[in-house]
Amino acid sequence: MEFGLNATHCYTFRFSQDDVIDFARVTGDNNPLHLDADFAAQTPFKRPIIHGMLGASVFTKVLGTEFPGYGSVYLGQTLEFLRPMFVDTDYEATFTVQSIDLSKHTAQILGEIRDVQTGKITTRGIATLMHKEKIM
């Protein structure tokens, strides 16, 4: 896979309610907004939403294993949670190399998660990565 300025990579995914339950168990974030349909029905979302950080976990999965991949070192990440994400919904994450610093073997990569059905961006952020073999 080519990795350079303006290179892009797409990844499609979805989360189940079991994924949300597992994430809540691992992190300790048992906010009823994520786990209790009756509680969530009383919120502006009208149904449970997934944890924002669960959705954003796709960034580390893709950047660490696919683009640029194994050997990546995460140096930083910004995140904006623009819209809620829901279980059993198809999403596509698109990653685009925004800048490269060859002397430091680093790159800034824009990540955007879109709801496949609506095309609306739910999550956006810039990752800063180092990879001595692929960013040269």
Summary of the structure (lengths in Angstrom):
residues: 136
radius of gyration: 16.2
end to end distance: 14.8
largest distance: 53.6
contacts: 409
relative contact order: 0.22
helix: 25%
strand: 32%
